[in-house]
């Protein structure tokens, strides 16, 4: 959808292990920071779009999640829309908020993504991911794994992995092997994604992991499921990210010194398709480009859903940065480095910044907004004017259940 809304304020906690901090306190920290950044207060919020995916499983807060958070800030009466869309939860909330501001329903809308995945019982943390598939389809998950295994040239009746890891690790492993088999992608190129993002994360004070790694170190790390080692997989985490969206007239009234406009935001849902047909990610990117009147050649930077290192390589194809199977070459040539032609995941990405699932999409928009404002310090992309966020979630068939692609621009 074509948008006409502005990001007036952003706020974010550091992602990581916040075992002793309440979920609502993480959200409140990010919201207060976003309001302060916008020069607004709680009484200025006209509507709130609150994104959380797993509080029902992990905190027992199955309903009224947003209201529980906002009450602690003294916010009530306004419409509070609670959003869940797997890992694309807060990017979906962002798209909804931007659409309502664009439509003229609100002059000021709050968007917040917040999640608390760390638990003393690690198995409970993984339960959150078990609900990101069709739980009433007995063949849904096994069918997807068999399809991916067949593409990888392996036994299509392979058993699902053990319960010591998220089921999505098995999905990513088969997906990676299929890509390696079809295009010749190497483990070194996959490790190169993690190494790049680790260098970026080392420059991000809000990243969960801040230690740079080399390709040999990534390859030598503990194997989770071949060909993936631990640093090739995004971690679970806790954290929150918030955004204040305003209308054109409110942006003018505020006299914003850094005007970041939302050009487009597309929410797309999974559909049944053959492996060689257009993927959901490619479809959503195509729609977002068309709504914004732009193309991949216009991008200054991008934040993509690197839930695993090979996922970033495949996202390059969705974005149109390369043809099928060309992502490894972009890593080899340094195209997606901070100093490259099209920097990707300057924040460190999900791999290093962290992946508190309900907060991930909003955090991508926080990073893009700060890049477009020129506020990212040592990880700043030079002359950043156009940024794209790609965020996927869940599994339907052999593809994501939800994908959101948003494009933002700096106005002089």
KEBALO-690512 format. One record per residue (C-alpha): x, y, z. Coordinates in nm, 2 decimals, padded with zeros to 4 digits, always signed. Example, Ala and Ser with C-alpha at 12.3 -4.5 7.8 and 13.67 -1.06 7.14 Angstrom:
BEGIN
(node (+01.23 -00.45 +00.78)) (node (+01.37 -00.11 +00.71)) 
END
This chain:
BEGIN
(node (+00.00 +00.00 +00.00)) (node (+00.12 +00.35 -00.08)) (node (+00.16 +00.55 +00.24)) (node (+00.19 +00.91 +00.35)) (node (+00.30 +00.90 +00.71)) (node (+00.61 +01.01 +00.90)) (node (+00.82 +00.85 +01.16)) (node (+00.85 +01.13 +01.43)) (node (+01.01 +00.93 +01.71)) (node (+01.19 +00.60 +01.77)) (node (+01.29 +00.41 +02.08)) (node (+01.44 +00.07 +02.16)) (node (+01.58 -00.13 +02.44)) (node (+01.90 -00.33 +02.40)) (node (+01.81 -00.68 +02.29)) (node (+01.93 -00.97 +02.50)) (node (+01.86 -01.16 +02.82)) (node (+01.63 -00.96 +03.04)) (node (+01.51 -01.24 +03.26)) (node (+01.45 -01.03 +03.56)) (node (+01.27 -00.74 +03.38)) (node (+00.89 -00.76 +03.33)) (node (+00.76 -00.76 +02.97)) (node (+00.55 -00.45 +03.02)) (node (+00.86 -00.26 +03.16)) (node (+01.06 -00.34 +02.84)) (node (+00.77 -00.21 +02.63)) (node (+00.74 +00.10 +02.85)) (node (+01.11 +00.18 +02.82)) (node (+01.09 +00.18 +02.44)) (node (+00.77 +00.38 +02.43)) (node (+00.90 +00.65 +02.66)) (node (+01.21 +00.68 +02.44)) (node (+01.00 +00.71 +02.12)) (node (+00.77 +00.97 +02.27)) (node (+01.07 +01.18 +02.40)) (node (+01.24 +01.15 +02.05)) (node (+00.92 +01.29 +01.89)) (node (+00.88 +01.56 +02.15)) (node (+00.54 +01.43 +02.25)) (node (+00.38 +01.28 +02.56)) (node (+00.14 +00.99 +02.64)) (node (-00.16 +01.22 +02.61)) (node (-00.08 +01.29 +02.25)) (node (-00.12 +00.93 +02.14)) (node (-00.45 +00.89 +01.95)) (node (-00.42 +00.51 +01.88)) (node (-00.18 +00.23 +01.96)) (node (-00.08 -00.07 +01.75)) (node (+00.08 -00.31 +01.99)) (node (+00.27 -00.61 +01.86)) (node (+00.35 -00.92 +02.07)) (node (+00.37 -01.29 +01.96)) (node (+00.44 -01.51 +02.26)) (node (+00.32 -01.35 +02.58)) (node (+00.03 -01.61 +02.59)) (node (+00.28 -01.90 +02.60)) (node (+00.55 -01.74 +02.81)) (node (+00.38 -01.49 +03.04)) (node (+00.03 -01.62 +03.04)) (node (-00.10 -01.29 +02.90)) (node (-00.31 -01.43 +02.62)) (node (-00.53 -01.13 +02.58)) (node (-00.53 -00.75 +02.63)) (node (-00.16 -00.74 +02.60)) (node (-00.14 -00.38 +02.48)) (node (-00.38 -00.25 +02.73)) (node (-00.18 -00.41 +03.01)) (node (+00.14 -00.22 +02.89)) (node (-00.03 +00.11 +02.82)) (node (-00.21 +00.12 +03.16)) (node (+00.13 +00.14 +03.33)) (node (+00.20 +00.45 +03.13)) (node (-00.13 +00.61 +03.21)) (node (-00.27 +00.57 +02.86)) (node (-00.63 +00.47 +02.82)) (node (-00.95 +00.54 +02.63)) (node (-00.78 +00.54 +02.29)) (node (-00.81 +00.25 +02.05)) (node (-00.56 -00.02 +02.13)) (node (-00.51 -00.28 +01.85)) (node (-00.33 -00.59 +01.96)) (node (-00.14 -00.75 +01.67)) (node (+00.01 -01.10 +01.63)) (node (+00.17 -01.22 +01.30)) (node (+00.45 -01.45 +01.41)) (node (+00.80 -01.29 +01.35)) (node (+00.63 -01.03 +01.13)) (node (+00.42 -00.91 +01.43)) (node (+00.54 -00.55 +01.48)) (node (+00.61 -00.49 +01.12)) (node (+00.24 -00.57 +01.06)) (node (+00.15 -00.33 +01.34)) (node (+00.36 -00.07 +01.17)) (node (+00.18 -00.12 +00.84)) (node (-00.16 -00.09 +01.01)) (node (-00.06 +00.22 +01.20)) (node (+00.09 +00.39 +00.89)) (node (-00.23 +00.30 +00.69)) (node (-00.46 +00.46 +00.94)) (node (-00.24 +00.77 +00.96)) (node (-00.24 +00.79 +00.58)) (node (-00.62 +00.75 +00.57)) (node (-00.65 +01.05 +00.81)) (node (-00.79 +00.85 +01.10)) (node (-00.51 +00.96 +01.33)) (node (-00.25 +01.24 +01.35)) (node (-00.04 +01.05 +01.61)) (node (-00.02 +00.67 +01.63)) (node (+00.20 +00.46 +01.85)) (node (+00.35 +00.13 +01.72)) (node (+00.53 -00.10 +01.97)) (node (+00.68 -00.45 +01.93)) (node (+00.78 -00.62 +02.25)) (node (+00.88 -00.97 +02.35)) (node (+01.03 -01.17 +02.63)) (node (+01.15 -01.51 +02.52)) (node (+01.41 -01.60 +02.78)) (node (+01.28 -01.84 +03.03)) (node (+01.44 -02.06 +03.30)) (node (+01.28 -02.35 +03.11)) (node (+01.43 -02.33 +02.76)) (node (+01.17 -02.58 +02.63)) (node (+00.90 -02.33 +02.71)) (node (+01.08 -02.07 +02.50)) (node (+01.07 -02.31 +02.20)) (node (+00.70 -02.37 +02.25)) (node (+00.64 -02.02 +02.12)) (node (+00.78 -02.12 +01.78)) (node (+00.57 -02.44 +01.76)) (node (+00.26 -02.22 +01.72)) (node (+00.40 -02.05 +01.41)) (node (+00.27 -02.33 +01.19)) (node (-00.08 -02.47 +01.12)) (node (-00.12 -02.68 +01.43)) (node (-00.44 -02.84 +01.31)) (node (-00.28 -02.96 +00.98)) (node (-00.11 -03.29 +01.07)) (node (+00.08 -03.29 +00.74)) (node (+00.16 -02.92 +00.73)) (node (+00.50 -02.91 +00.90)) (node (+00.61 -03.26 +00.80)) (node (+00.50 -03.19 +00.44)) (node (+00.71 -02.88 +00.43)) (node (+01.01 -03.06 +00.57)) (node (+00.97 -03.34 +00.32)) (node (+00.94 -03.10 +00.03)) (node (+01.26 -02.91 +00.14)) (node (+01.44 -03.24 +00.20)) (node (+01.35 -03.36 -00.15)) (node (+01.49 -03.03 -00.30)) (node (+01.81 -03.09 -00.10)) (node (+01.83 -03.44 -00.25)) (node (+01.78 -03.62 +00.09)) (node (+01.54 -03.87 +00.22)) (node (+01.19 -03.70 +00.20)) (node (+01.08 -03.92 +00.50)) (node (+01.35 -03.78 +00.73)) (node (+01.23 -03.75 +01.09)) (node (+01.17 -03.41 +01.24)) (node (+01.46 -03.29 +01.46)) (node (+01.48 -03.32 +01.84)) (node (+01.32 -03.08 +02.08)) (node (+01.65 -02.92 +02.19)) (node (+01.61 -02.66 +01.91)) (node (+01.34 -02.47 +01.74)) (node (+01.17 -02.66 +01.46)) (node (+01.26 -02.37 +01.23)) (node (+01.63 -02.48 +01.25)) (node (+01.53 -02.79 +01.07)) (node (+01.35 -02.59 +00.81)) (node (+01.65 -02.35 +00.76)) (node (+01.89 -02.65 +00.74)) (node (+01.70 -02.82 +00.46)) (node (+01.64 -02.49 +00.28)) (node (+02.01 -02.42 +00.29)) (node (+02.11 -02.76 +00.16)) (node (+01.86 -02.72 -00.13)) (node (+02.01 -02.38 -00.21)) (node (+02.37 -02.52 -00.20)) (node (+02.27 -02.81 -00.42)) (node (+02.09 -02.60 -00.68)) (node (+02.32 -02.30 -00.70)) (node (+02.65 -02.40 -00.56)) (node (+02.63 -02.17 -00.26)) (node (+02.91 -02.25 -00.02)) (node (+02.93 -02.27 +00.36)) (node (+03.20 -02.01 +00.34)) (node (+02.96 -01.77 +00.18)) (node (+02.69 -01.85 +00.44)) (node (+02.95 -01.79 +00.71)) (node (+03.04 -01.47 +00.54)) (node (+02.69 -01.33 +00.62)) (node (+02.74 -01.40 +00.99)) (node (+03.09 -01.25 +00.98)) (node (+02.96 -00.93 +00.81)) (node (+02.67 -00.89 +01.05)) (node (+02.89 -00.96 +01.35)) (node (+03.12 -00.67 +01.24)) (node (+02.81 -00.45 +01.22)) (node (+02.67 -00.57 +01.55)) (node (+02.99 -00.48 +01.72)) (node (+02.92 -00.12 +01.63)) (node (+02.56 -00.13 +01.76)) (node (+02.53 -00.06 +02.14)) (node (+02.18 -00.22 +02.14)) (node (+02.28 -00.55 +01.98)) (node (+02.26 -00.87 +02.17)) (node (+02.60 -00.99 +02.05)) (node (+02.88 -00.73 +02.01)) (node (+03.18 -00.95 +01.93)) (node (+03.31 -00.96 +01.57)) (node (+03.37 -01.30 +01.42)) (node (+03.57 -01.42 +01.12)) (node (+03.45 -01.68 +00.87)) (node (+03.68 -01.95 +01.01)) (node (+03.54 -01.88 +01.36)) (node (+03.18 -01.91 +01.24)) (node (+03.26 -02.24 +01.06)) (node (+03.44 -02.38 +01.36)) (node (+03.15 -02.30 +01.60)) (node (+02.92 -02.57 +01.74)) (node (+02.72 -02.73 +01.48)) (node (+02.34 -02.71 +01.53)) (node (+02.23 -02.91 +01.22)) (node (+02.45 -02.93 +00.92)) (node (+02.53 -02.71 +00.74)) (node (+02.44 -02.46 +01.02)) (node (+02.66 -02.37 +01.31)) (node (+02.53 -02.17 +01.61)) (node (+02.63 -01.82 +01.49)) (node (+02.45 -01.89 +01.16)) (node (+02.12 -01.90 +01.36)) (node (+01.95 -01.60 +01.52)) (node (+01.92 -01.62 +01.90)) (node (+01.61 -01.60 +02.11)) (node (+01.59 -01.27 +02.30)) (node (+01.40 -01.02 +02.50)) (node (+01.34 -00.65 +02.41)) (node (+01.11 -00.39 +02.27)) (node (+01.11 -00.12 +02.00)) (node (+00.86 +00.16 +01.95)) (node (+00.77 +00.42 +01.68)) (node (+00.56 +00.73 +01.68)) (node (+00.39 +00.78 +01.34)) (node (+00.24 +01.12 +01.25)) (node (+00.04 +01.27 +00.97)) (node (+00.19 +01.52 +00.72)) (node (+00.02 +01.81 +00.90)) (node (+00.14 +01.69 +01.24)) (node (+00.50 +01.66 +01.11)) (node (+00.48 +02.02 +00.98)) (node (+00.34 +02.14 +01.32)) (node (+00.62 +01.96 +01.51)) (node (+00.88 +02.12 +01.28)) (node (+01.07 +01.79 +01.25)) (node (+01.43 +01.85 +01.17)) (node (+01.47 +01.50 +01.03)) (node (+01.17 +01.41 +00.82)) (node (+01.15 +01.03 +00.75)) (node (+00.85 +00.94 +00.54)) (node (+00.68 +00.60 +00.50)) (node (+00.65 +00.55 +00.12)) (node (+00.50 +00.21 +00.12)) (node (+00.43 -00.09 +00.35)) (node (+00.29 -00.42 +00.22)) (node (+00.16 -00.71 +00.43)) (node (+00.14 -01.03 +00.23)) (node (+00.03 -01.38 +00.35)) (node (+00.15 -01.72 +00.25)) (node (+00.00 -01.92 -00.03)) (node (+00.04 -02.26 -00.18)) (node (+00.29 -02.26 -00.47)) (node (+00.54 -02.48 -00.64)) (node (+00.91 -02.43 -00.53)) (node (+00.99 -02.27 -00.87)) (node (+00.71 -02.02 -00.86)) (node (+00.73 -01.66 -00.71)) (node (+00.80 -01.67 -00.34)) (node (+00.61 -01.47 -00.09)) (node (+00.91 -01.25 -00.02)) (node (+00.96 -01.17 -00.39)) (node (+00.59 -01.09 -00.43)) (node (+00.59 -00.85 -00.13)) (node (+00.90 -00.67 -00.24)) (node (+00.76 -00.63 -00.59)) (node (+00.44 -00.48 -00.45)) (node (+00.63 -00.25 -00.21)) (node (+00.85 -00.12 -00.49)) (node (+00.55 -00.05 -00.71)) (node (+00.36 +00.14 -00.44)) (node (+00.67 +00.35 -00.37)) (node (+00.75 +00.41 -00.73)) (node (+01.11 +00.28 -00.68)) (node (+01.32 -00.02 -00.76)) (node (+01.62 -00.21 -00.60)) (node (+01.86 +00.03 -00.77)) (node (+01.72 +00.31 -00.55)) (node (+01.80 +00.15 -00.22)) (node (+02.06 +00.31 +00.01)) (node (+02.03 +00.03 +00.27)) (node (+01.81 -00.25 +00.38)) (node (+01.73 -00.45 +00.69)) (node (+01.62 -00.80 +00.61)) (node (+01.49 -01.10 +00.80)) (node (+01.81 -01.30 +00.86)) (node (+01.67 -01.56 +01.10)) (node (+01.94 -01.77 +00.96)) (node (+02.25 -01.67 +00.76)) (node (+02.13 -01.83 +00.44)) (node (+01.80 -01.65 +00.48)) (node (+01.98 -01.32 +00.42)) (node (+02.13 -01.46 +00.10)) (node (+01.79 -01.56 -00.03)) (node (+01.65 -01.22 +00.08)) (node (+01.89 -01.06 -00.16)) (node (+01.70 -01.24 -00.44)) (node (+01.36 -01.12 -00.31)) (node (+01.49 -00.76 -00.30)) (node (+01.62 -00.78 -00.66)) (node (+01.98 -00.72 -00.56)) (node (+02.08 -01.03 -00.76)) (node (+01.93 -01.32 -00.96)) (node (+01.85 -01.66 -00.82)) (node (+02.16 -01.81 -00.65)) (node (+02.36 -01.49 -00.68)) (node (+02.37 -01.39 -00.31)) (node (+02.69 -01.57 -00.24)) (node (+02.87 -01.36 -00.50)) (node (+02.74 -01.04 -00.33)) (node (+02.90 -01.15 -00.01)) (node (+03.23 -01.24 -00.19)) (node (+03.24 -00.89 -00.35)) (node (+03.14 -00.70 -00.04)) (node (+02.83 -00.54 -00.20)) (node (+02.62 -00.56 +00.12)) (node (+02.89 -00.44 +00.36)) (node (+02.83 -00.10 +00.53)) (node (+03.07 +00.05 +00.28)) (node (+02.93 -00.15 -00.01)) (node (+02.69 -00.06 -00.29)) (node (+02.38 -00.17 -00.10)) (node (+02.45 -00.22 +00.27)) (node (+02.23 -00.49 +00.43)) (node (+02.17 -00.53 +00.80)) (node (+02.40 -00.25 +00.92)) (node (+02.23 -00.31 +01.26)) (node (+02.38 -00.65 +01.29)) (node (+02.06 -00.81 +01.17)) (node (+01.86 -01.07 +01.36)) (node (+02.18 -01.28 +01.38)) (node (+02.37 -01.03 +01.60)) (node (+02.12 -00.76 +01.71)) (node (+01.89 -01.04 +01.82)) (node (+01.54 -01.17 +01.75)) (node (+01.27 -01.11 +02.01)) (node (+01.01 -01.21 +01.76)) (node (+00.74 -00.96 +01.84)) (node (+00.99 -00.67 +01.85)) (node (+01.19 -00.76 +01.54)) (node (+01.00 -00.57 +01.27)) (node (+00.97 -00.25 +01.47)) (node (+01.34 -00.27 +01.55)) (node (+01.42 -00.28 +01.17)) (node (+01.22 +00.04 +01.12)) (node (+01.41 +00.20 +01.42)) (node (+01.74 +00.12 +01.25)) (node (+01.63 +00.25 +00.91)) (node (+01.49 +00.57 +01.06)) (node (+01.82 +00.64 +01.24)) (node (+02.02 +00.56 +00.92)) (node (+01.81 +00.80 +00.72)) (node (+01.85 +01.06 +00.99)) (node (+02.23 +01.01 +00.99)) (node (+02.23 +00.91 +01.36)) (node (+02.41 +00.57 +01.35)) (node (+02.76 +00.67 +01.44)) (node (+03.03 +00.42 +01.33)) (node (+02.78 +00.20 +01.14)) (node (+02.63 +00.49 +00.95)) (node (+02.56 +00.43 +00.58)) (node (+02.69 +00.72 +00.37)) (node (+02.43 +00.94 +00.22)) (node (+02.14 +00.72 +00.32)) (node (+01.82 +00.83 +00.15)) (node (+01.60 +00.53 +00.09)) (node (+01.57 +00.23 +00.32)) (node (+01.38 -00.10 +00.29)) (node (+01.27 -00.34 +00.57)) (node (+01.19 -00.70 +00.50)) (node (+01.04 -00.91 +00.78)) (node (+00.89 -01.26 +00.75)) (node (+00.71 -01.49 +01.00)) (node (+00.57 -01.83 +01.04)) (node (+00.53 -02.12 +00.79)) (node (+00.25 -02.21 +00.56)) (node (+00.31 -02.47 +00.30)) (node (+00.68 -02.44 +00.20)) (node (+00.70 -02.06 +00.25)) (node (+00.65 -01.79 +00.51)) (node (+00.30 -01.74 +00.65)) (node (+00.35 -01.36 +00.66)) (node (+00.58 -01.11 +00.51)) (node (+00.59 -00.73 +00.55)) (node (+00.81 -00.51 +00.33)) (node (+00.82 -00.13 +00.40)) (node (+01.01 +00.14 +00.22)) (node (+01.11 +00.47 +00.40)) (node (+01.27 +00.79 +00.26)) (node (+01.45 +01.09 +00.40)) (node (+01.30 +01.42 +00.30)) (node (+01.54 +01.72 +00.28)) 
END
